[in-house]
Amino acid sequence: MFKNCVLYLIGFQGVGKLSIAREICQQADFRLIDNHAINNLVFPFVRIDGKTKFTNEIWDPIIKIRDIVLDTMARIGNREFNFVFTNVLYEGLLGDLKAYNSLEQAVQKREGCFIPVRVLCEENEHRRRIANPEREINMKDTNHAKVAELHQEYETFKPVHPHTIMIDVTHLSAVDAASAILKQAKDIFAASETSERTLLG
């Protein structure tokens, strides 16, 4: 069904992006590139739990690693493959806009179908999910006390792209959220394929 398609799951930390991405890979032929697959090459050198202070210099090597990953996908990545990326991105932050643009541009270079997915979750459910002990094992933020501040002070990044999917996962399991995303993504992908064939004549 899909070919050379990239889903980009964007949302606050702890809303369930990784669980949903794993289910997407179970339900369809996608390969998972979780942001922590990149971050955790660097995070072992500091403590990342949402409570402990660390220097922002930690992001410099992470950005370099991400750039290498995206360049590899764009230049030599198999164009038969589909990918699902995850990331925490906030609206209004220049660095987060750059991170979003870097993936969109990498997909453009490989002439793929890019589908951003804005993942939302209500505050109470978000607080419950972020405290999952498995997150600490994976060096993820577990500070449930910060959730109220996130919802009051920030917004999840809002992609400006015609393929954007928005989904509220508050009352959805990872399985159901993945199914809902894939259902919309299939329609978007089919429409983009039809459009491309029309342009090619």
N, C-alpha and C positions, 0 to 999 in steps of 0.2 A: 504493500500500500504506500509506504513512505520511501523516499529515496533522496539522499542529500538534504535532509531536513534537520534543522537545529531548533530545539525548544529551549527557552531561557526562563527558568523559574526564578522569579524575583519576589522577595518578601522579607519582613522582619525576621531576625534570628528566632528560631524556636517555634515557628508556625507550622512546620511539618514538610518543608520543601524536599528534604532528602528522602523521607519516607514516601512521598508522592512520586519523586523521580525514580525510586527503586521499583515502584509499582508500574510506572510507565514502561520501564525496561522489561518487566515481566509480561506485560500485556501487548507490547509491540516491539519491533526490532530497533531498539535504541541502545546506545552506549552511554553510560553515566560519567559525567565529569563534574563531580561535586566540588564546590569552591574549597572545601577543606582537604580535598586531595592535593591541592596546591598549597594552601595555608599551612597544613600540618607538616610540610617539609621544613618549615621555619619555626612554627609555634612551640616545638619541644624545648627551645632555648629560653622561653619565657613562660610565665603562667597566664593562661587565657581562661578566665572563668566569669568575666563580666564584673568582677569585684576588685581584682588585683590591678594596680596601676602598672602600665608598661609604656615604654617610649614609642612614639609614632614612627621611629626609624624602622620598626619591625616590618612596616609595609613596603619599604624600598625593595628588599629582595623578593618579596612576594609578588610585587608588580612585575619585576624582571622575569620571574619564573612564569607568570601568567602570559606575558608577552611571547615567551618562547613556545609555550603550549599552543597559543592561538596562531602563531606564525607557522608552526608545524602542521596544524590542522588545515590552514589555508593553502600552504604550498604543496605538501606531499600527502595530506590526508586522503584516504580512499573516498571518492565521491559517491560510492554506493552506500556508505555508512551514514546512519542518523545518530545525532547526539542530543542528550538532554543535560544542560548546564544548570547549576543552581548558584545563587548569590544573594547576599544581603546588600541592598542598595536603597539609599534614602533620597527622596525628592529634594532638589535644591543644593546638593553637594557636588562641587565640581569634580572631585575625584571619582565619585560614583557615576556621574555622567560619562566621564572618560572610560571607565570600566565597561559601561554599557556599550558605548560607541565602538570600543575595541573589538568586542565580540561581533557586533553587527557588521563591522567592516570586514572581519575575517570571514564571515559567512558570505558576504558579497564577493570576496576574492575567489571563493570556491564555487561561486554561482549557485549557492544553495537557497533553500526556502527558510527564512528566519521567522520564528514565531515567539515573540515575548509573551510571558504569562505572569500577570500580576496576581500574586497570591495574598489574599487578605484573611484576617482572623479576628474575631471579637476579643476584647481585652481579657475577660475572665478565662476564656478557653486558652488564650495565648499564655496566660500566667501558669495554667496547669501544665501545658505542653513543654514550656521552656525548662521546667524543673525536673524533667525526666533524667534519672541518674545516668542513662546511657550517653547523654550529651557530654557529661564531664569526662567520661572515658575517652570520648572522641575529641577532647580539647575544645569543646563548644561552650558558649556562654550559657550559664544556668541561673543567672541572677533574676529571679522572678520579681524582685523588688523594683527592677528597672523597667518593667513592662508598662506601668502606668505612665512613666515619663516618656517612653517611646510613643505611646498613643496620643499623648498631649502635645508633645513638642515636634514630632516628626511625621512624615507620611512615607509610605512605601513608594519607591520610584515609579513615575508614570511614563511608560514608554510612549513616544509619539511615532507610532508605526501602524499601518493599516491592518496588520495581522494580529494585533494585540488581543490577547484573551485576558479577561478579568474573572477571577473565581474567588468566592468566599467559602473557605473550608471549615468554618466554625463548627458546622454540624455534619461534616462529611468525614468518613474514614479515608485513609490514604488510597484504598482500593477504589472507592467511589469517586474521589477527586481525580485520580489518574484517568478513570474511564471518561469522566466529563471533559477533561482537557483533551484527551485523544479524540473524542467525538467531534469537538469543534476544530481541532487541528486537522483532522481528515478532510473536512469541508474546505478549510483554508488551503490546504495543500492541493486538493483537486482543482480548486478554482485557479490557483497560481499556475498549475500545469496547463490548464486550458488556455489561460491568458498567454503563456509563453509560446504554446503551439500556434496561437493566432498571430502573434507578432512575427514568428518565423515564416508564416505563410504556408 
